[in-house]
């Protein structure tokens, strides 16, 4: 089977030659891995990765300058997402691609050592102590902004060339097109979480109008991405914190559910699978996901209170779980325990329902080398038909 055939069969509960794999790799981790674990397919990209990683790592520096913390994101901004494409080289079946991350098609300024970004959506961003430009100036500050904001015009087919390039370069791979969901990006970037929460109470009708326009925008992104070569619509929308939803289920059903439903329907109407990425506690949402007809749920983090065994037993024949490789807890687990956990998740789900062995989030550059080795070695042994190796 090709990777694309394998993923689509697994998502629909059909027989597969082996369980599909999804590696999601952070841009900085991609640089590190190409520099010190295994070269990428392109010598030029590998040389760039090695250079950027060496500048980012800067042994002995007390503080890495902002520019060297940011530049590895070239692996997200480039017309190819090299970090995620590297996941295919490591044996993955799916690659996650975006036509516009917040730092692509953005305006940049760099003054006195400080980076400022105005992203495609009008959000002002700055690099704090981390590696991503955080939202520091929401585009919606009051109810008038909420009423009047219109997303950018993204109907130009040229914006989706990245998908045509990927499809030409990887005709047999499964290409997932990233689109924003209703709740998370709007809350964390466009309004700010506190303002988002208050507006749900204080301006419910204006919020519904704004979220409907936002959904219209992302439906267009989904449709255009599929037309250009994607076969999965990957909806990013975090709904949970640890052990509880971020907003009440009543409000989630009123404000978030309608937009999620439209995005799932748009994916299916375009002939693609619908995959929801949602971090945090998921138990209250699972029945809704099944009713909506999502094809795949990616994340299902154990550290957020999610118990894979009962969830898979109840819902594993209604949608595919893309999980099993815990990248958050996996940073601190002993390598042998991490290997054992991956294999146990594989044995629990493989051949018993809809399942794709995948990372619960991005592999970060902070993961110990021996744990990275444990992940890739274990997955490769499973792919080679040796699922019990290392358990004895």
Buried (B, 14 or more C-beta within 10 A) or exposed (E): BEBBBBBBBBBEBEEBEBBBBBBBBBBBBBBBBBBBBEBBEBEEBBBBBBEBBBBBBBEEEEEBBBEBBBBBBBBBBBEBBBBBBBBBBBBBBBBBBBBBBBBBBBEEEEEEEEBBBBBBBBBBBBBEEEBBBBBBEBBBEEBEBBEEBEBEEBEEEEBBBBBBBBBEBBEEBBBBBBBBBBBBBBBBBBBBBEBBBEBBEEBEEBBBBBBBEBBBBBBBBBBBBBBBBBBBBBBBBBBBEEEBBBBEBEBBEBBBBBBBBBBBBBBBEBEBBBBBBBBBBBBBBBEBBBEBBBBBBBBBBBEBBBEBEEBBEEBBEBBBBBBBBBBBBBBEBEBEBBBBBBBBBBBBBBEEBBBBBBBBBBBBBEBBEEBBBBBBBBBEBBBEEEBEBBEE
